[in-house]
Amino acid sequence: MKIKRKLTIGILLIPTILLLFFTFSGYLIFSEHLQRMNEDRIKKISIAQIKNIDYAIEDIKDDIFIYINNIEHKDNLYNLIQNDKDIENYLIKTIILDSKSEMFFQGDLNNFNELRNLNIDFQNVEISNFEKNNFAIILSFNSKNLDGKLIFVLSKILFEELLSSIEIEYEGYAYLVDSNGYLLYHPDSSKLGTMVSNAFINGMIDKINKGSKIFIDTGYYYYNNEYKFSLANYNEKYKIYYVIAQNVKEIKYAAYANSISILILGVVIISFTLFVGRYYLKSITKPLDKLTKIIDDTTMHNIAVVDFNDKDDEISKLYNVYNEMTIRLSDAYNELESLYEEIYAQDEELKSQYDELMKSEKNIRELYEYLKALFDNSPDAIVHFDKEHKIIDVNPAFEELFGYSKEECLGRNVDEIVIPKELKEIAIEVTNTLFYNGHVLLEGIRYNREGKQIYVHIKGLLIKINNEVVGGYAIYTDFSESKKYQERLEYLSLHDALTGVYNLAFFQEELKRFSKSREYPITIVMADLNGLKLVNDTLGHLFGDKLIMGCAEAIKKSLRSSDIIARTGGDEFAIILPKANAFLTENILRRIKHNIDLFNEQNKNEGIILSVSFGFATANEAKNLMETFRDADEAMYKNKLLDNFSLRRQTLSVLLATLAEKDFITKGHTDRVKELCEKVGKEIELPLVNMANLMLLAEVHDLGKIAIPDSILLKPDKLTEEEWKIMKQHPEKGYRIALSSTDLSNVAELILKHHERYDGKGYPLGLKKDDIPIECRILAVVDAFDAMTNVRPYNRVKTKEEALMEIKRCSGTQFDPDIVNVFLRVLSA
């Protein structure tokens, strides 16, 4: 805080605040004092008024007592009373009540003579409201005649004269209340005889009725939305309350108005104090302001001693101190200026060095970020280790490849992480080689967290700083997939993919190797599957592949561990039997044929037969085994010619039996179709050759369906477009099957064309009318009739009449109309 502000607070503000506090406090205290003075004055008035009321009532009571009891003066008492102005003005009527409070007398002054003989002895006096605008003096008495009460009803004039003459300040007024709370007197005459509404008075009446001895009290209450001050004085003798009420607002206003002079005096004192204080404050602050301005305007370039009027006071001392400091600062400045020039030169040099350092640091930081990015984003797994082989860092690729988190690797020996304990010595040797040679490059196998082998290229590099080794990097490049692919290629280059036995290339290399060996005698066996093409054409290549694999398995089971089997062609296998003569070879062939029989027994329900023709040749001494291979191949083909005819017939029989099992060529269907075809053929005098072909066609026309999947062939619902395309292939498949059999080759063309339509909309060739063989046209009508009148999976059974109506409808479109007419005649005969 500035000194000027401190002085202002000390000289002006604090005294002013204190004066204001004491002035306002005096104002409030004086106001309260004036209010207490008003209360004391009102209390004195109430005491005096109570006494006046007491005197007045005593006078009236004495007058009444004299009248009633003073016998000696009773003749002139009335005159006396009449001359007594109080009685004449105030007494309205008198009432006598007996001990049961029953009235037995009522009258006025004129009737007082009736009271002479009462001989009243007053026991008690009470004043109470009797009727509106009036009150009564109630005298309890006893006499020789009776006990009771004597009631004198007085006019309100008495209290009006006593109370209305009193002037009470601050809108004040006085009123009287009896012990029951009824107004005996009030300036507002309309309130006489009503209950008092002053809550304070009601509370006081309640307290005194309960025995309280506090007969004079003050209080406050609200009346007609105004705050009132009230003083009540209770007269125990007559049981009345003298009450004075004042307007509090007027009281306070008067008090504040009287005490305002204190405020005015306080303001005058404060103003004078401020004026004087300001003058002295200015005498202090003006020199200080001048010095402050000089200091603010002073720089090291214009610093100078200040001239001032030396009054030998504190401010003069302050100026002297300033001048001394100025002299010393000037000398110090000159020294500092010289020192600054030296520091500036050094600073420029340091700044230049700093710029170079920051540039180098930037380059280092950029290089670090670049190397860090290479480390973190490298696809190769990298581990950073110190010279104690402890891991410092690993990159994300390392965590992914080996399955260890960075936290698990840090601080561990690099040779303990990626290689099992039993191979740890190998890893240690590689690490030692790295630290000895400075680098290492090799292929090896490392292991991930689960123990899985990983083929990796390992590159090791040392880190040197100031020609001292501080650690190194190991980089692992995973080539497991390419290794597996390479091994697979090597395997496939020497093995048959379908059967897993060796292939022709390997077999030829082995022939060369065995030609130079000492394993003689060496026998070469050739094996060829019979009827493989027929099976592929009829049942599909899946069944053909099954036969090939079955043949390979039967041969492998029968060979010795030293024997070699290879697949040398689609349906051919070659076997090398080292140290095997003809007798041993025959035994091996018998084992092979036995295993083939077992295969056929296991697969007899699938309609396929594994038949193999064998031939072998033996080289008893060293020679070119290619010649032995050719001799074995020729022997195999001779045997194949002998087996071929019987195999074809056997295969055809199996196919027809399989088709029958599918319930498409049942005995009943074949017999019915053959019977009707024969009748139609005879009716049109078909030549014998055509008749024979027609009979055979009726039996085997659906042979091609053997190659159609059962899911399509036996589907009860309507075929999809794609399924229908497959179904329409069965004539062509049947055609190829028939061509492979000498027994069926004559009807192969008929099988191909048996689904052609007369209108040319049939399949597969779209032939029409007479281009369609007569046998096919006859079969089309007969087969359709039998299909409609017997159970098939794709239609409901029709009656004979319904079937004939359908054939008539399709005459000329699907069927030859001439054949239809002949068919109808045959059925009606």
CORHUHU-V402031 format. One record per pair of residues at least 24 apart in sequence whose ideal C-beta (glycine too) atoms are under 6 Angstrom apart, sorted by the first residue. I is the first residue (numbers start at 1). J is the second residue. Records with the same first field share a line. If there is no record, write none. Layout:
BEGIN
I = J, J
END
This chain:
BEGIN
4 = 285
7 = 281, 284
11 = 277, 281
12 = 277
15 = 273
16 = 270
19 = 270
23 = 266
26 = 262
27 = 259, 262, 263
30 = 259, 262
31 = 255, 256, 259
34 = 255, 258
35 = 255
38 = 251
39 = 218
42 = 231, 244
46 = 231, 233, 242, 244
49 = 242
50 = 233, 235, 242
52 = 162
53 = 162
59 = 86
60 = 86
63 = 87
68 = 115, 120
74 = 116
89 = 157
90 = 154, 155, 158
92 = 153, 155
93 = 153
94 = 152
95 = 151
96 = 150
97 = 148, 149
98 = 146, 148
99 = 147, 148
118 = 143
119 = 143, 144
126 = 239
127 = 238, 240
128 = 178
129 = 178, 182, 184, 193
132 = 192, 193
133 = 192
135 = 184
159 = 185
168 = 244
170 = 246, 247, 250, 251
171 = 247, 250
172 = 246
174 = 244
175 = 243
176 = 240
177 = 241
178 = 240
179 = 239
181 = 205
200 = 230
201 = 232, 243
204 = 232
208 = 234
287 = 315
300 = 333
303 = 330
380 = 475, 477
381 = 476
382 = 473, 475
383 = 414, 474
384 = 473
385 = 414, 471
386 = 471
387 = 469, 470, 471
389 = 413, 414, 431
401 = 478
402 = 448
403 = 448, 449
404 = 449
418 = 446
419 = 446
434 = 460
438 = 462
454 = 478, 480
455 = 479, 480, 483
496 = 567
499 = 549, 552, 567
501 = 552, 565, 566, 567
502 = 566
504 = 568
507 = 566, 568, 574
510 = 564
511 = 625
514 = 625
515 = 624, 625
519 = 578, 579
520 = 621
521 = 581, 618, 620
522 = 578, 619
523 = 577, 580, 585, 616, 618
524 = 576, 617, 628, 629, 632
525 = 575, 616
526 = 574, 615, 632, 633, 636
527 = 573, 612, 614
528 = 571, 572, 613, 636, 640
529 = 571, 612
530 = 611, 613, 643, 647
531 = 647, 651
532 = 571
534 = 651, 740
537 = 736
538 = 655, 706, 707, 737
543 = 608
547 = 610
550 = 599, 610
551 = 612
554 = 592, 595, 596, 599
555 = 592
557 = 595
558 = 588, 591, 592, 595
582 = 618
585 = 616
589 = 614
607 = 654, 658
609 = 654
611 = 647
613 = 639, 640, 643
615 = 639
648 = 741
652 = 741
655 = 706
658 = 706
659 = 706
664 = 702, 705
670 = 699
672 = 786
673 = 698, 782, 783, 786
674 = 698
676 = 782
677 = 778, 782
679 = 826
680 = 778, 822, 823, 826
683 = 822, 826
684 = 822
693 = 747, 775
694 = 775
696 = 747
697 = 747, 750, 775, 779
701 = 751, 754
703 = 734, 737
704 = 730, 731, 733, 734
705 = 730
707 = 733
714 = 793
716 = 793
728 = 763
731 = 755, 764
732 = 764
750 = 775, 776
754 = 779
757 = 814
758 = 815, 816
759 = 813
777 = 816, 819
778 = 819
780 = 815
781 = 815, 819, 823
END
